[in-house]
Amino acid sequence: MAYTFENTPLPDIIELRNINQTYDNGKTMIIKNLNLLIEDKPNQGQFVVILGASGCGKSTILRYIAGLQQPSSGEVFIKAKLRAESDRIGMVFQQYSSFPWMTVLENVALGLEFKGIPAKERHSKAMEMIKIVGLEGQEKKYAKYPTLSGGQLQRVAIARSLLVNQEIILMDEPFGALDIYTRLKMQDFVIDLWQKVHPTIILVTHDISEAVYLGDDIYIMSANPGEIVDHITTDLPGDRTKEIKRTKAFVEKLYYIEDKMIQLQNAALKNK
């Protein structure tokens, strides 16, 4: 059964309403009657995580919000207004998305270049973001591996997204290609960034531990067709460190979500 959202007095920042996605001329339904409501928390932001089996439509949801894809039917709202082409929202992908023939500074400033912002102004604003993500001193290096590490390349993508829109950041498995040590460091980096800038972050991941560690709100999707079926609030302190992963509250939340996702998988196999 699909999850029902309650609209509170908080302002809406993202809403997907009655979304359907079909392929093969309507023969294959990937997403059915999906609704998602994310409200804004002023001076705090939101950290929303979407979990679900491969192919349930998690990444497609991010693409709707970013304007990279249109649903077959339904509506997408940004800040309570129907999404327009002028809405600029950056997205961080699993694969490195920087242009390797351009410097870090040029990559971060790229969105402003597309807007026609003069070079001096866009480079000044890009440097502000480069400092925020901890890449000061790397701005003249080419954004490619191994000149920069995997974690640094993802920071370039995050800085570029922030410069496009500091209120919303979309992340599609951004740490999936990183080694475990770098992945853990990037998780802490994103928490620190969230606390400093206060954006609404929407993260897609397959890692339940990562979801509980990072997320305030976790939405679980079922598949075939995709819909949101559960909402979990982590109720963990905002100032998180690795020690929180050893607490009873963290472990209980992790096991609850793990059991829920196993139930969904078993139900899907039974209905085949």
Disulfide bonds with the S-S distance in Angstrom:
none
